[in-house]
Amino acid sequence: MDDKKRALAAKVAGLEVSTFEITSNETEEYNCIAWAAHDTERWWWPGAGVYWPSGVREEETLDAFEDAYATLGYKRCDNEDLEEDFEKIAIYEHGNVPTHAARQLPNGMWTSKLGGLEDVEHPLDDLRVVGYGSPVRYMKRRRA
């Protein structure tokens, strides 16, 4: 097994080495919320002195995160099922607070940024990271 994967799993409590592939180098330029939005230039979070879309409430609520992604053309949908013409995102929540976002790839797998660490490709339900909770809201937009 890859030493880099083992090292990442050692840093992230609950990350299972067998369920992900590393797809980028470690960077603190952006976080998972930005990565789901295809933004690799900024860290997104409401009210944290970092980027948050203009006009969106700066609060850590599921509705505020949905509104942030809506500024990019995403609309709420019912599930995470792969739809050929659409790109989907999943917003995770733990204790009624958004914690993470992942973006679906054309192959049906998901891509996530792990804080200031690497990006990983994974099955949606296999991102078992302590504190992330579960995906609770799905959104989609037409693929470019």
Buried (B, 14 or more C-beta within 10 A) or exposed (E): EEEEBEBBBEEBEEBEEEBBEBBBEBEEEBBBBBBBBEBEEBBBBBEEEBBBBEEBBEEBBBEBBBBBBBEBEBEEBEEBEEBEEBBBBBBBBBEEEBBBBBBBBEEEBBBBBBBEBBBBBBEBEEBBBEEBBBBEBBBBBEEE
